[in-house]
Amino acid sequence: MIAWQMIRFAFGGLAANKVRSALTMLGVLIGVAAVILLLAVGNGSSVAVKNSITALGTNSLTVSSSNLRGSATAAKPLTVNDAKALAEAQAPAIKSVAPVVTTSGTALYGDISHAPGSIVGTYPAYFETANQKIAKGDYFSNDDVLNSRKVAVIGSTTATQLFAGEDPVGKRIVIGGTPFTVTGVLQTKGSSGFNDPDDVVIAPLPTVQNAFTGFGSVNQILVQASSAESTTEAQAEISRVLLGAHAITDPTKADFRVSNQTSLLTARESTTKTFTVLLGAVAAISLLVGGIGITNIMLVTVTERTREIGIRKALGAPRAAILGQFLTESTLLSVLGAGLGVAAGLFGARFTIVGITPVVIPESVVGAFAIAVAIGLFFGSYPANRAAALRPIDALRHE
Amino acid sequence: MTSKPPVIQLRSVAKRYGHGDATVHALRGPDGPDGSPLGVSLDIDEGDFVAVMGSSGSGKSTLMNILGCLDVPTSGRYLLDGTDVGHLDEQQLSLVRNRKIGFIFQSFNLVPRTTALAQVELPLAYAGVRSAERRRRALAALERVGLADRAGHKPNELSGGQQQRVAVARALVTAPAMLLADEPTGNLDSRSTDEVLTIIEGLNRTGRTIVLITHEDEVAERARRVIRLVDGAVASDVRQGVSV
């Protein structure tokens, strides 16, 4: 009953200075909303990175050649033979191998021309390893590769650009003077950053080598591990096989680099984590400033109401009742501010912010609310204590 | 008057402010044989109506603060309703103020933005009285001062006389051992003064002990006993016939 009374006193006190209370609450509101929203943006960008990497295929490994710094001999480029060595090696963790060459060019269909983001020459195993699924038509086959047939699978963006509504399957496009028959269209993966993974033409490796790149080196070799757990094992096997093939004895002098999506994922995740922590820190500071605003306003309130405190004390209000009244008032400020802040944060998170779709972390909502309320209690306790410690005789004399 | 022990017993109570040469004896009583102050000793019986008079600086405010347990004496003993309040801590003092003393101030001292009913309920709320009981007693007290119809009004909607009557209702609602009025009519016109004093007299007639501090003779005339303070000591203590 006394608790209920306290809440009523507190509401009365806040209502007495509506503008002041509202502005103080605004401070907490902004703090809480900032914490929720900025953490959601950080989290959103990390989710986006994770998604785009998962889209690449989680158990795929990429082998690319690397020039060692300070190495006297030039790196031996990766070749189709390296891919063959990997495919034929006794390596249980390696499921499939696809050498990849990439080039660029302009594709023509009738009088429409479009330059796809990349033209890839590879083996059919590439599709599964790179997590490329067909939407319409079919993949090209190993037979197409063996016979260097002029066929191609195109990405969804390329299909829209060239065919604009027509069914591309079975149609002929001309790239750099070489005609290709489209056998299939890939599913849309969605853009992740600057390059569009859907603007692509994928053709059999020998065809592309024949038409554009020549039969020298390949850009990379895409290896699929038998499972996501065996990627590390597969990585070791690749290193072993390729070191043998390149006749290198010292593993530190390897002229190739094996990267897996997990390591990429971890690297990117730690970047976004730093980003999120920074954003969170900025938001936390604004929450702290909101808390100091509460202290400030409560100190003013206590000074203003010294006489009222004196009256209450003369009427026999125990110290705890005065302490409780002002603590309730400051906590009420922070609770209302934090509640509105949560609402504002959740509302703001529904919009795309600087190209990132915010993903609200539920813990951040609960945490920000709880911290704001705790701040109200903590920052309110100093003014409340001052109020409670006033001697009734001094408080009554106060003008 | 009665066989009961006095409700207020002051024994050699003195109050000093400051140290050394700057010491001010706000309440000193008569000087002892060696010239040191002996402190004020005073008994007030239950049901009495005492007016304490004196010019400013005579120590009447200090006396009032000590009687009201708002301040503690530097030396001496103060027994209120049989309890020695000299050694109570703040928590216990607030309890004493709540249960045993009803304050009426010169400047009314109502809590702002609070209805008359809530004002009167306030001491009961601090005493932990249940809501329904609180309401009943508060309404009865307002009835007593003739303001039952103003229960829902806030201080700024009441006249000075009405505000002081609300303060009287608030002071008597806990049925305290003593009503302590500090210049209750100092801020009132003569009509309101009369109203408030009539209520106070009525309360005294039903057995309430009243200590009234004033510097107005016409107010003091209505008391049964008049104590005059001069320079922190009792100069005269006169019992007078009740003039109605």
Boltz contact constraints between the chains, C-beta under 6 A:
constraints:
  - contact:
      token1: [A, 1]
      token2: [B, 131]
      max_distance: 6.0
  - contact:
      token1: [A, 5]
      token2: [B, 125]
      max_distance: 6.0
  - contact:
      token1: [A, 12]
      token2: [B, 113]
      max_distance: 6.0
  - contact:
      token1: [A, 16]
      token2: [B, 113]
      max_distance: 6.0
  - contact:
      token1: [A, 308]
      token2: [B, 111]
      max_distance: 6.0
  - contact:
      token1: [A, 311]
      token2: [B, 109]
      max_distance: 6.0
  - contact:
      token1: [A, 311]
      token2: [B, 111]
      max_distance: 6.0
  - contact:
      token1: [A, 314]
      token2: [B, 103]
      max_distance: 6.0
  - contact:
      token1: [A, 315]
      token2: [B, 122]
      max_distance: 6.0
  - contact:
      token1: [A, 315]
      token2: [B, 123]
      max_distance: 6.0
  - contact:
      token1: [A, 316]
      token2: [B, 94]
      max_distance: 6.0
  - contact:
      token1: [A, 316]
      token2: [B, 97]
      max_distance: 6.0
  - contact:
      token1: [A, 316]
      token2: [B, 98]
      max_distance: 6.0
  - contact:
      token1: [A, 316]
      token2: [B, 123]
      max_distance: 6.0
  - contact:
      token1: [A, 316]
      token2: [B, 126]
      max_distance: 6.0
  - contact:
      token1: [A, 317]
      token2: [B, 126]
      max_distance: 6.0
  - contact:
      token1: [A, 318]
      token2: [B, 94]
      max_distance: 6.0
  - contact:
      token1: [A, 392]
      token2: [B, 70]
      max_distance: 6.0
  - contact:
      token1: [A, 393]
      token2: [B, 65]
      max_distance: 6.0
  - contact:
      token1: [A, 393]
      token2: [B, 70]
      max_distance: 6.0
  - contact:
      token1: [A, 393]
      token2: [B, 71]
      max_distance: 6.0
